[in-house]
Amino acid sequence: MTVRMLPELLSEEVAHDPHAFYAELREHAPVHYDASVGGYLVSRYDDVARIYRDATFTTRSYAWQLEPVHGRTLLQMDGREHSRRRAVVNPHFRGKGLDRWMPVLAGNAATVVDDLARRSVDRLVDDLDDSAPVDLMTDFANYFPVFVIADMLGLERADHPMFHRWYTTVVRVISNLGRDPELIAEGARTKAEIREFMVPLFEQRRLDPGDDLISELATAEVDGFQMTAEEVCAYISLLLVAGAETTDKTFGSLFANLLEVPERWERVLADRSLLTKAVAETLRYSPPTQINTRETAEDVEIAGVEIPRGATVLTLIGSANRDERRYASPDVFDLDRADLAADTAFSGAADHMAFGGGRHFCLGAMLARAELHIGAQTFMDRYPRLRLAGPRPADVGVKMRGPRNVPVRLSP
C-alpha cells in the first residue's frame, strides 16, 4: 500500500480535520518528525502515556513555549523544586481547600447566566424575533471561568475586563507552536503588565492578608519555604490558561456533544448522575488541549524511531484519546462507554490524556470538574429545553481546540 506524503501539523488541512491526520499517523507513522514545529509527533495512546511517566521526557520545552508569557512555572520544574512549590499550591485545589470556593463558582455561574438572559431579552426586543439565538461561548464560557479565577484571587470587579484581556493574549501566545516572533513579543508585553499589577498586590497582601488566593499563596509556608512574588505572578498567569482556557473549551464541547443529539441532552437532564460521564467522555472525545510538548534528556527510542537528546517531542492528546488500540469505536461520543472510568476522570488515575499525566498531571483538574458541573447544572436548571440553533458547530484550533461558537436557543 502506498502512503501519501503526510501534511505538516501547522497546515490548513490538519487545522480543518486533525483527526484524519492523527489516524494516518497512528497507522503509518506513530512517531513522525514534523518540520513545521521542529519536533517529533507521538500519536498512540501507550506511547503518550509512557512519555508522561518517563523522566527522560522533561518539561524543558516550556522554556520557549510558556516562559515568554508566564515566566518560570511549576510546569518547568522537577524534583524538590517542583514538589515544594506544588505543596504550597495543592491544598487550594482539592478537598476542603476547593470546597471553600464553591460559592464563588455558583455565584459567578448565576451572574453570567443572568447577564446572558438579559442580553437575550434585549436582542428579542430589538429584533422582534422570538427565536434569536445566544452563544454559549461568547456569552458564557469565555467569561465564567475567567471571572471565577479573578474572584478567587480577590480582584475587584472593575479589573475583570483587564483580566479577560490578559487571558485572551496568553491563550494566543501559548498556542504559538510555530514560534511567531510577533506573538512572542506580545507575550513579553503581557507578562510585564501582569507583573506590574500583581507584584505590588502580592506584597501588600503578604503584609495584610485577606480571604483570597493571592493572600493564601503569599503567606503559605511549607517546611520553611515560601513562594516569591515572581513565582506567584507566574502561577497566576498560568492559571489564566490552566484554569480558564481549558474549562472554556470543554464547556463548549460538552454542550455541543450533548445538544448535537437531543436524546443525549434529555438523558442527562433526567439523570444528573450521567453528567460526570458526559464530561469524562467529552474530555476523551474532544479534549481542549490537543498537544503537549516535552524535551528529551537523552537519546531515546519510541515505536522503533530514535529520538536524539534535546529534541522536542509533541504528545498528540487528541490522537491518543481516539486510539483504536485503546478505545472501542473511538470516533463515537458514547455516554455508556465501558472503556472509560468516569469516577477517576479528574484524578491521576484518569484513563484519558486530557489532563496529561505523571508528576505534571493537571493541578486544576478538580477545579475544572467543579466549574463544568456547576456551569452545566445552572443551564439545565434554568433552560431545560435548550437546543442548538443550527448544526453542530465546528471545532477550531490545533494546540488548543474547541468550538468558537455554540449558538443555542434559550427555551425555559
Secondary structure, 3 states (H helix, E strand, C coil): CCCCCCCCCCCHHHHHCHHHHHHHHHHHCCEEEECCCCEEEECCHHHHHHHHHCCCEECCCHHHHCHHHHCCCHHHCCHHHHHHHHHHHHHHHCHHHHHCCHHHHHHHHHHHHHHHHHHHHHHHHHHCCCCCCEECHHHHHCCHHHHHHHHHCCCCHHHHHHHHHHHHHHHHHHCCCCCCHHHHHHHHHHHHHHHHHHHHHHHHHHHCCCCCHHHHHHHCCECCECCCHHHHHHHHHHHHHHHHHHHHHHHHHHHHHHHHCHHHHHHHHHCCCHHHHHHHHHHHHCCCECEEEEEECCCEEECCEEECCCCEEEEEHHHHCCCCCCCCCCCCCCCCCCCCCHHHCCCCCCCCCCCCCHHHCCCCHHHHHHHHHHHHHHHHHHCCCCEECCCCCCEECCCECEECCCEEECCC
